[in-house]
Amino acid sequence: NGSLKRRRMSALTVGSGSTRSLQTITRTVQDTFLHGAGNLLETVQNVFHATVDNAEPLVGATLVEEAEVVIAEPVGFFERKWKQIIALSTCVLFTVFTGLLSLNLTGVIDLQGKEDSSLETLEPSSSPTFDPRTTLEIVQERGYVRCGMFSNTISSGEGFDLDLCRSVAAVVVGNPDCFKGVPATTVNRWNLLHDRTIDLLLKGDTHTIEREVREHSTWAGFSFSSPYSYDGMVYFGNETFVRCAEEHRRYDECSDLLICVLESSTHHDFMKKAFPSGYFKVGSSQNEITKMLLDDSCNILAGDKSAIQSNTLLRDSIRDGSFILGNKMMTKEPLAAVTRNIDREFSDIINWVIQALIFGEEQGLTKDLARCQNYTDLPLHDVSKLNFLNAVYCVGNRGELVDDLVDDRGMNQINNGSGMFYAIPFGDLDKDEVLEPAAGRMIPKIRTMETVNCGVAIPDSFGGNITGSDKIVGMGYVYCRAIAAALFQGKSDNVKFTIFPEIDNSSFIALANETIDVLVGGRIQRKYDFESPPTLKGFHFSTPYYYGNESAKDDVSLYSIATREDDAVFSSFVNCVVIATIHAQENGIHREKSIEMPLVSLFGSELNWALKDAIAYSGSYDEIYSKNFGSNVPGGTGESQTVQHNIKSGFDALKRGRNTLNDGRPILLSFPHLP
């Protein structure tokens, strides 16, 4: 019984004339082994020399070695199991090593700002990490907010990003000092936010539609506040090479051009398209690329204009003229606070903190510690009780936060009536590696129904038919049909209109209960941005498509397209259509040139032509505006001539106010109804 060691072997041959089953022979031999036969050789001979009806031997056995056949002896446990024991020991040692390594890595993360307790989460993953609480609840119960920032900002204890974090803490927790800065790099920042190591990201990140829908390193979408700064990439360094880079020259005196740029940034994306890889080097932080420039590892650097101007390491070089700042803004960089888009309530809170800072500057409100409200009775989990002006009174208005950092604020001043239209960059919308559309239920639902249900809020004075309407109502009508064209491969008639009075909230109730899919003609208001149970959910507002002419100190009317906040992908799609009309205007693309609009794969292959189809119907923003606010040219032949005349003349006679493209003048304007 057990393992048997064979000390001698015999060669067996099977006869061709067998009339007895080989299986029977095998069982006989096995039984002999199992019952411990005393003479193994005799047993083998008895079995294998058996004959049936004088036939030939069934099996012949020839002894290979003339020696005594020894009975098999039992093998010891360790001798039998040595392979299994070695394998098991290896697994145990590997498990112990892995455990020690994970503990060590946890310690490293803790040093970078991660809490000892398990990470809070907002959506199901593997148990027990799921936390059903909202981010607001988590932050308030924790007692402080965690902001992802550059490590040098944290170590210096000052800077615009740090003040933004303090502003959030003042509103959410009631104390501007209740925050924790978590070091974040350009490489890991999106993962830190996505895995909930931080609550928000404040590193001067550019808002793009691509990042709204699907950021490439995490494959997740994120929410962006209104821009707190409008910036752009410029070149800085040796004058000759700055001009070379601005003119994209790489020959003659420009052959030694070498540009330092921040890794995994929009500037890096620009470089990869503008220059061969041998003409730029990447660094992981602003400090690193600055030092690379100063130690001649490169001859110019690329960065946001405001970041270069406020960089203390570069001020001496700016003053003595050894380096120059380029004149050309190479990219558009609307910088915003970033949050996870799975908790739109917290995203809205952060956005209204930014609005409060701008509002404070509009109204002349300044830092006033006597009015800084340290919550004695924390308004737990109740947005309506948050004091957004705490951001101003405890920390300062937006102007106060930057006046000592930047000499020329440019666009980043309060708008007083000049053009407001500025298209958020698309980013890389046409991704080859996208195999399936971003998650969302509304786009598939609407496409299945083959109709988009569009609500239109109309003023009391409106008495006409929605189809023949003009002005603000007419603009809303055009945008609804542009959305239909984008969804249904150019079929702009696949839309059903429902009219609501502007003076009540019936339109938002209809949007909340999904009677309608989108709402045009409504104005941005804080009361509709947050959930108001039981009838109203929180809503998302697109980029405004019409601005009122009120003073910045008053509540300026901002007309926008509203969608429900429970489907971030559809909200981004609608916003993308509005931005497309502004992008078309900025790039001289009118209806007949709609083919020049970019392809977009983020929403699925069937919607690749969404932006082309939208503009093929609506045209650029100026074409929409002219159709609804223009007047026929004397002796003209109708709408087409009216539109073209008004576009060419720049609408000077129409006094469009804010409803024109921004030309570099002030663009900051707060949302209405903040107090």
C-alpha positions in Angstrom: 0.0 0.0 0.0 1.4 3.4 -1.0 4.3 4.2 -3.3 6.4 1.4 -4.6 10.0 1.7 -5.7 11.0 -0.6 -8.6 14.6 -1.8 -8.4 14.5 -4.0 -11.4 12.5 -3.7 -14.7 11.1 -6.3 -17.1 10.3 -5.8 -20.7 6.8 -7.0 -21.6 5.6 -7.9 -25.1 1.9 -8.5 -26.0 1.2 -11.5 -28.2 -0.7 -11.0 -31.4 -3.0 -14.0 -30.9 -4.5 -12.7 -27.7 -7.8 -14.2 -26.6 -7.8 -12.8 -23.1 -8.4 -9.2 -22.1 -5.4 -7.2 -21.4 -7.4 -5.3 -18.8 -7.9 -8.6 -16.9 -4.2 -9.2 -16.8 -3.6 -5.7 -15.6 -6.1 -6.0 -12.8 -4.5 -9.4 -11.7 -1.0 -7.8 -11.5 -2.5 -4.8 -9.6 -4.2 -7.1 -7.1 -1.0 -9.0 -6.6 0.9 -5.7 -5.8 -1.9 -4.4 -3.5 -2.1 -7.6 -1.5 1.6 -8.0 -1.0 2.5 -11.2 -2.9 5.6 -12.9 -1.5 7.1 -14.0 -4.8 6.7 -11.3 -7.4 8.5 -13.2 -10.1 6.3 -16.4 -9.6 3.2 -14.3 -9.9 4.2 -12.6 -13.1 5.1 -15.9 -14.6 1.8 -17.5 -13.7 -0.2 -14.7 -15.2 1.8 -13.9 -18.4 2.4 -17.5 -19.4 -1.3 -18.4 -19.1 -2.8 -20.0 -22.3 -6.3 -20.4 -23.5 -7.2 -23.3 -25.7 -3.5 -24.0 -26.4 -3.1 -20.7 -28.1 0.1 -18.7 -28.2 1.1 -17.1 -25.0 -0.9 -13.9 -24.5 2.0 -11.9 -23.1 5.6 -12.8 -23.0 7.9 -11.5 -20.2 11.7 -11.4 -20.7 13.9 -10.6 -17.8 16.1 -7.7 -18.8 18.7 -8.2 -16.0 19.5 -11.6 -14.5 19.2 -10.6 -10.9 16.9 -11.1 -8.0 13.6 -9.3 -8.2 13.2 -7.5 -4.9 9.8 -6.7 -3.5 9.0 -2.9 -3.6 9.7 -1.1 -0.4 7.6 1.8 1.2 8.9 5.3 0.5 9.0 7.8 3.3 6.6 10.8 3.4 9.2 13.5 2.7 10.8 11.4 -0.1 7.4 11.0 -1.7 6.2 14.6 -1.3 9.4 16.6 -1.8 8.2 18.4 -4.9 4.9 19.4 -3.2 6.7 20.6 -0.1 9.1 22.8 -2.1 6.2 24.3 -4.1 4.2 25.0 -0.9 7.1 26.6 0.8 7.7 28.9 -2.2 4.1 30.0 -2.1 4.2 30.8 1.6 7.4 32.8 1.2 6.0 34.7 -1.7 2.8 35.5 0.2 4.8 36.9 3.2 7.0 39.0 0.8 3.9 40.4 -0.9 2.3 41.3 2.4 5.4 43.1 3.6 5.7 45.0 0.3 2.1 46.2 0.5 2.6 47.5 4.0 5.7 49.3 2.9 3.9 50.9 -0.1 1.0 51.9 2.2 3.5 53.7 4.4 4.8 55.6 1.3 1.3 56.7 0.3 0.6 57.8 3.9 3.6 60.1 3.7 2.0 61.7 0.6 -1.2 62.6 2.4 -3.3 59.4 2.4 -5.3 58.7 5.5 -4.6 55.6 7.6 -8.2 54.6 7.3 -9.6 52.9 4.3 -10.4 55.1 1.3 -13.9 56.4 1.1 -15.7 55.6 -2.1 -18.9 56.7 -3.8 -19.7 53.7 -6.0 -19.6 50.0 -5.6 -16.3 48.2 -5.9 -15.1 45.2 -4.0 -16.4 45.1 -0.4 -15.8 46.6 2.1 -14.5 49.8 0.3 -17.9 50.9 -0.9 -19.1 54.0 1.0 -22.6 55.2 0.2 -22.0 58.7 1.6 -21.7 61.7 -0.6 -18.3 63.5 -0.8 -19.8 66.4 1.2 -20.8 64.0 4.0 -17.3 62.3 4.0 -15.4 65.6 4.1 -17.6 67.1 6.8 -17.4 64.0 9.0 -13.7 63.8 8.4 -13.3 67.4 9.4 -11.1 68.6 6.5 -10.8 68.7 2.8 -8.0 67.0 0.8 -6.7 68.9 -2.2 -4.3 67.6 -4.7 -1.6 70.2 -5.4 2.0 70.6 -6.5 4.4 69.6 -3.7 6.2 72.9 -3.8 2.9 74.7 -3.2 2.3 72.6 -0.2 5.8 73.0 1.2 5.8 76.8 0.7 2.5 77.2 2.4 1.4 79.8 -0.1 0.1 80.3 -3.6 -3.1 80.7 -5.6 -3.9 76.9 -5.6 -3.5 76.7 -1.8 -5.8 79.7 -1.3 -8.4 78.0 -3.5 -8.2 75.0 -1.2 -8.6 77.2 1.8 -11.7 78.8 0.2 -13.3 75.4 -0.3 -12.5 74.5 3.4 -14.0 77.8 4.6 -17.3 77.0 2.8 -17.6 73.2 3.3 -16.1 72.8 6.8 -16.4 76.4 8.1 -12.7 76.8 8.7 -10.1 77.9 6.0 -7.4 76.0 7.9 -9.2 72.6 7.8 -7.5 71.3 4.7 -4.7 68.9 3.8 -2.6 69.3 0.8 -1.7 66.0 -1.0 1.3 66.1 -3.3 0.2 65.3 -6.9 2.3 65.1 -10.0 1.3 65.5 -13.6 1.5 61.8 -14.0 -0.5 60.5 -11.0 -3.0 63.4 -10.4 -5.9 61.8 -12.3 -5.5 58.5 -10.5 -5.3 60.2 -7.1 -8.7 61.9 -7.8 -10.3 58.8 -9.4 -9.4 56.5 -6.5 -10.6 59.0 -3.9 -7.2 59.7 -2.3 -8.1 63.4 -2.8 -11.4 65.2 -2.9 -10.5 67.7 -5.6 -7.6 68.6 -7.9 -6.1 72.1 -7.8 -3.1 72.1 -10.1 -4.1 74.5 -12.9 -5.7 71.8 -15.0 -7.1 72.7 -18.4 -10.8 72.0 -19.0 -11.4 70.0 -22.2 -14.4 68.1 -23.4 -12.2 65.0 -23.8 -11.4 65.1 -20.0 -15.1 65.6 -19.2 -16.0 62.4 -21.0 -13.0 60.1 -20.8 -9.5 61.1 -19.5 -7.0 58.9 -21.1 -5.0 57.6 -18.1 -8.0 56.6 -16.0 -10.6 56.0 -18.7 -13.0 58.0 -16.5 -14.7 61.4 -16.9 -14.3 64.3 -14.6 -16.2 67.5 -13.6 -14.7 70.9 -14.1 -15.7 74.1 -12.4 -16.1 77.3 -14.4 -12.6 78.5 -15.2 -11.0 80.4 -12.4 -8.2 81.5 -14.8 -8.0 81.9 -18.6 -4.4 81.2 -19.6 -2.4 79.9 -22.5 0.9 78.3 -23.3 3.8 80.7 -24.2 7.5 80.1 -24.8 10.1 81.5 -22.4 13.9 81.6 -22.6 16.5 82.5 -25.1 15.1 85.1 -27.5 16.3 83.5 -30.7 14.9 80.1 -29.8 11.6 81.6 -28.6 11.1 83.1 -32.0 12.1 79.8 -33.6 9.5 77.9 -31.6 6.7 80.5 -32.3 7.4 80.2 -36.0 7.9 76.4 -35.9 11.4 76.6 -37.4 13.9 73.8 -36.9 16.7 74.7 -39.4 19.7 77.1 -39.6 19.9 79.0 -36.4 17.0 77.1 -35.0 18.6 73.6 -35.4 19.6 73.4 -31.7 16.1 74.3 -30.5 15.2 72.2 -27.4 12.0 72.8 -25.4 11.3 71.8 -21.8 7.7 70.9 -21.2 5.5 69.5 -18.4 4.8 65.7 -18.9 1.2 64.6 -19.4 -0.1 68.1 -19.8 -2.0 69.8 -22.6 1.3 71.6 -23.4 2.9 68.2 -23.9 0.0 67.1 -26.2 0.6 70.3 -28.2 4.4 69.6 -28.5 3.8 66.1 -29.8 1.9 67.5 -32.7 4.0 70.6 -33.3 7.6 69.2 -33.2 9.5 65.9 -33.7 10.3 64.2 -30.4 14.0 65.2 -30.6 13.1 68.9 -30.1 11.5 68.7 -26.6 12.2 67.1 -23.2 9.7 66.4 -20.5 9.8 67.0 -16.7 7.5 65.9 -14.0 7.0 69.2 -12.3 7.2 73.0 -12.8 10.3 73.1 -10.6 12.0 70.4 -12.7 11.5 72.0 -16.1 12.5 75.4 -14.6 15.8 73.9 -13.3 16.3 72.2 -16.7 16.1 75.6 -18.4 18.4 77.2 -15.9 21.1 74.5 -16.1 20.9 74.6 -20.0 19.3 71.2 -20.4 17.0 73.0 -22.8 17.1 76.6 -24.2 13.4 77.5 -23.8 10.5 76.1 -21.8 6.8 76.0 -22.6 4.2 76.8 -19.9 1.2 78.8 -18.9 1.9 82.5 -19.1 0.7 83.1 -15.6 2.7 80.3 -14.1 5.9 81.6 -15.8 5.2 85.2 -14.6 4.7 84.1 -11.0 7.6 81.7 -10.9 10.1 83.1 -8.3 13.0 81.1 -9.8 12.6 82.9 -13.1 12.0 86.5 -11.9 15.7 87.5 -12.0 16.0 86.2 -15.6 13.0 88.3 -16.5 14.3 91.4 -14.8 17.8 91.3 -16.3 16.5 90.5 -19.8 18.5 87.3 -20.2 15.3 85.5 -21.1 12.2 86.8 -22.7 8.5 85.8 -22.6 7.0 85.0 -26.0 4.3 87.2 -27.6 2.2 84.4 -29.1 -0.3 82.4 -27.0 0.1 79.0 -28.6 -2.9 77.2 -26.8 -6.0 78.0 -24.9 -5.9 76.9 -21.3 -9.1 77.6 -19.3 -7.9 76.4 -15.8 -10.5 74.9 -13.5 -10.9 72.9 -10.2 -11.5 69.2 -11.0 -13.8 66.8 -9.1 -15.2 63.3 -9.8 -18.2 63.4 -12.0 -20.0 60.6 -10.1 -20.9 63.1 -7.3 -22.3 66.2 -9.1 -23.5 67.8 -5.9 -19.9 68.2 -4.6 -18.8 69.3 -8.1 -21.5 72.0 -8.0 -20.4 73.1 -4.5 -16.8 73.6 -5.8 -18.1 75.5 -8.8 -20.1 77.9 -6.6 -17.0 78.5 -4.4 -15.3 79.7 -7.6 -18.4 81.8 -8.4 -18.3 83.4 -4.9 -14.7 84.5 -5.4 -15.6 86.2 -8.7 -18.8 87.6 -7.2 -16.7 89.1 -4.3 -14.5 91.0 -6.8 -17.6 92.2 -8.8 -19.3 93.5 -5.6 -16.1 94.9 -4.0 -16.3 92.4 -1.1 -12.9 91.7 0.5 -11.4 89.5 3.1 -13.0 90.4 6.5 -12.2 88.0 9.4 -15.0 89.6 11.4 -17.5 88.2 8.9 -15.7 84.9 8.4 -18.2 82.4 9.8 -16.6 79.5 11.7 -19.4 77.0 11.9 -20.2 76.3 15.5 -23.1 74.0 14.4 -21.8 72.4 11.2 -24.5 72.3 8.6 -24.0 68.6 8.0 -25.0 67.3 4.6 -27.2 70.4 3.9 -26.1 72.4 0.9 -28.7 75.1 1.5 -26.9 76.0 4.8 -23.5 76.4 3.3 -22.2 80.0 3.4 -20.5 80.5 0.0 -19.4 84.0 0.9 -17.1 82.5 3.6 -14.7 81.9 0.7 -14.4 85.7 0.3 -14.6 86.8 4.0 -12.2 84.1 5.2 -9.7 84.1 2.3 -10.3 87.0 -0.1 -12.0 87.6 -3.4 -10.4 86.4 -6.6 -8.5 89.6 -7.3 -7.0 89.6 -3.8 -5.7 86.0 -4.3 -3.7 86.9 -7.5 -2.8 90.6 -7.3 0.6 89.9 -5.7 1.4 87.1 -8.2 0.6 88.5 -11.6 1.3 92.0 -13.0 -0.9 91.7 -16.1 -4.2 90.0 -15.5 -5.3 90.2 -19.1 -8.6 88.3 -19.6 -8.8 87.5 -15.9 -10.6 90.6 -14.9 -14.3 91.4 -14.4 -16.3 91.6 -17.6 -18.3 94.8 -18.1 -20.0 94.2 -21.3 -17.4 93.0 -23.9 -17.5 89.7 -25.7 -17.9 86.6 -23.6 -17.8 83.7 -26.1 -14.7 81.4 -25.7 -14.8 77.8 -26.8 -13.5 75.3 -24.2 -10.9 73.2 -26.0 -12.2 69.9 -27.3 -9.0 68.0 -26.6 -8.5 64.7 -28.6 -12.1 63.8 -29.4 -11.3 61.4 -32.2 -9.4 58.6 -30.4 -8.3 55.6 -32.4 -8.2 53.4 -29.3 -11.8 54.0 -28.2 -13.6 50.7 -28.8 -16.9 51.5 -27.2 -18.8 54.7 -26.3 -18.5 56.3 -22.9 -21.1 55.0 -20.4 -24.5 56.8 -20.3 -28.1 55.9 -20.7 -29.7 58.9 -22.3 -28.0 58.8 -25.7 -29.0 55.2 -26.4 -32.5 55.8 -25.0 -33.1 58.9 -27.2 -31.6 57.2 -30.3 -33.9 54.2 -29.7 -36.9 56.5 -29.5 -35.7 58.4 -32.6 -36.8 61.7 -31.0 -35.3 64.2 -28.6 -37.8 65.8 -26.4 -37.0 69.5 -26.1 -38.6 71.8 -23.6 -38.7 75.5 -24.4 -39.2 78.1 -21.6 -41.0 81.1 -23.1 -41.5 84.6 -21.6 -45.0 86.0 -20.9 -44.7 88.3 -23.9 -44.2 85.5 -26.4 -47.3 85.0 -28.5 -46.1 83.3 -31.7 -45.5 79.8 -32.9 -42.3 78.1 -31.7 -41.4 77.1 -35.3 -41.3 80.6 -36.6 -39.9 82.2 -33.4 -36.8 84.5 -33.2 -34.6 86.2 -30.7 -33.9 84.1 -27.5 -36.7 81.7 -28.1 -35.6 81.2 -31.7 -32.0 80.6 -30.6 -33.3 77.9 -28.3 -35.3 76.3 -31.1 -32.2 76.2 -33.3 -30.1 74.6 -30.6 -32.7 71.9 -30.0 -32.7 71.0 -33.7 -28.9 71.1 -33.8 -28.8 68.5 -30.9 -31.2 66.4 -33.0 -29.0 66.7 -36.0 -26.0 65.6 -34.0 -27.8 62.6 -32.5 -29.6 61.4 -35.7 -26.9 61.8 -38.4 -28.2 65.1 -39.7 -31.9 64.6 -39.2 -32.8 67.9 -37.4 -36.5 67.2 -37.6 -36.3 64.3 -35.1 -37.4 66.6 -32.2 -40.5 67.1 -30.2 -41.1 70.6 -28.7 -43.0 71.3 -25.4 -43.6 74.8 -24.3 -43.4 76.0 -20.6 -43.9 79.4 -19.0 -40.6 80.9 -18.0 -42.0 82.4 -14.8 -42.5 79.1 -12.9 -40.5 75.9 -12.3 -42.8 73.6 -14.3 -40.2 73.3 -17.0 -37.6 72.0 -14.5 -40.1 69.6 -13.0 -40.7 68.2 -16.5 -37.0 67.8 -16.9 -36.7 66.1 -13.5 -39.4 63.5 -14.3 -38.0 62.9 -17.8 -41.0 64.3 -19.7 -38.4 66.2 -21.6 -34.7 65.5 -22.3 -33.3 69.0 -22.5 -34.6 72.4 -21.6 -33.7 75.6 -23.6 -34.7 79.2 -22.7 -34.0 78.7 -19.0 -31.5 80.8 -17.0 -28.7 79.5 -14.8 -29.8 79.8 -11.1 -28.3 78.3 -8.0 -31.6 76.9 -6.8 -31.8 74.7 -9.8 -28.2 73.6 -9.7 -28.7 71.6 -6.5 -31.3 68.9 -5.7 -34.5 70.1 -4.0 -36.5 67.1 -2.9 -39.0 65.8 -3.6 -39.8 67.3 -7.0 -36.5 68.7 -8.3 -33.2 67.0 -9.0 -29.9 68.8 -9.5 -29.4 70.0 -13.1 -26.4 70.6 -15.3 -26.2 73.9 -17.3 -24.2 74.1 -20.6 -22.0 76.9 -21.7 -24.4 79.9 -22.0 -25.6 80.6 -25.5 -26.9 84.1 -24.7 -25.8 86.8 -22.2 -27.9 89.7 -20.9 -26.7 93.2 -21.0 -27.0 93.9 -17.2 -24.1 95.4 -15.3 -21.7 92.9 -13.7 -22.8 94.2 -10.3 -26.3 93.1 -11.1 -27.5 89.5 -11.8 -26.6 89.0 -15.5 -29.0 86.8 -17.3 -27.3 83.6 -18.6 -29.4 81.5 -21.0 -28.2 77.9 -21.2 -29.3 74.4 -22.0 -30.3 72.4 -18.9 -30.0 68.6 -18.6 -30.4 66.2 -15.7 -27.2 65.6 -13.7 -27.7 61.9 -13.5 -26.1 61.3 -16.9 -22.8 63.2 -17.2 -22.1 61.9 -20.7 -25.3 63.2 -22.1 -24.7 66.6 -20.4 -21.3 66.7 -22.0 -22.7 65.8 -25.4 -25.2 68.7 -25.2 -22.5 71.1 -24.0 -20.3 69.9 -26.9 -23.0 71.0 -29.4 -23.1 74.5 -27.9 -19.3 74.8 -27.8 -19.2 73.5 -31.4 -21.1 76.6 -32.6 -18.6 78.9 -30.8 -15.6 76.8 -32.1 -17.0 77.1 -35.6 -17.1 80.9 -35.2 -13.6 81.1 -33.8 -12.3 79.1 -36.8 -14.3 80.7 -39.6 -16.4 77.5 -40.2 -19.9 78.3 -41.4 -22.7 76.0 -42.5 -21.2 75.3 -45.9 -17.8 74.4 -44.4 -19.2 72.1 -41.7 -17.0 69.3 -43.0 -14.1 71.1 -41.3 -15.5 70.3 -37.8 -13.6 67.6 -36.0 -14.7 64.0 -35.8 -15.7 62.7 -32.4 -15.4 59.1 -31.3 -16.0 59.4 -27.6 -19.7 59.0 -27.8 -19.6 56.0 -30.1 -18.8 55.3 -33.7 -22.4 56.1 -34.9 -21.9 59.7 -33.7 -18.5 60.3 -35.2 -20.0 63.0 -37.4 -22.1 64.6 -34.6 -20.4 68.0 -34.7 -20.2 68.1 -38.5 -24.0 67.4 -38.6 -24.8 69.9 -35.9 -23.0 72.7 -37.7 -24.3 71.6 -41.1 -27.8 72.5 -39.7 -27.2 75.4 -37.4 -24.0 77.0 -38.8 -21.6 79.0 -36.5 -22.7 81.1 -33.6 -22.9 84.2 -35.7 -25.1 82.5 -38.2 -27.5 81.5 -35.4 -27.4 85.0 -33.9 -28.0 86.7 -37.2 -30.9 84.5 -38.1 -32.7 85.4 -34.8 -31.6 89.0 -34.2 -30.6 90.3 -37.7 -32.7 92.4 -40.1 -32.9 92.1 -43.9 -30.5 94.2 -45.9 -32.3 96.8 -48.0 -32.8 95.3 -51.4 -31.7 91.9 -50.2 -33.1 88.6 -51.2 -33.8 87.0 -47.9 -32.2 85.2 -44.9 -29.0 84.0 -46.6 -28.0 87.5 -47.7 -29.0 88.9 -44.3 -26.8 86.4 -42.5 -23.8 86.9 -44.7 -24.1 90.7 -44.6 -24.3 90.7 -40.8 -21.4 88.3 -40.4 -19.2 90.4 -42.7 -20.1 93.7 -41.0 -19.4 92.4 -37.6 -22.9 93.3 -36.3 -21.6 96.7 -35.3 -25.1 98.2 -35.6 -26.7 95.4 -33.6 -24.9 96.2 -30.3 -24.5 92.6 -29.4 -22.7 93.4 -26.2 -21.4 90.2 -24.6 -22.7 88.0 -27.4 -19.6 88.1 -29.5 -16.3 86.3 -29.4 -13.9 87.3 -26.7 -11.0 89.2 -28.1 -8.7 89.1 -25.1 -10.6 91.6 -23.0 -11.9 90.7 -19.4 -14.0 87.6 -19.3 -14.7 86.8 -15.6 -18.5 86.9 -14.8 -20.2 85.2 -11.9 -23.4 83.2 -12.1 -26.5 85.1 -10.8 -28.4 84.6 -7.6 -25.4 83.8 -5.4 -26.3 85.4 -2.0 
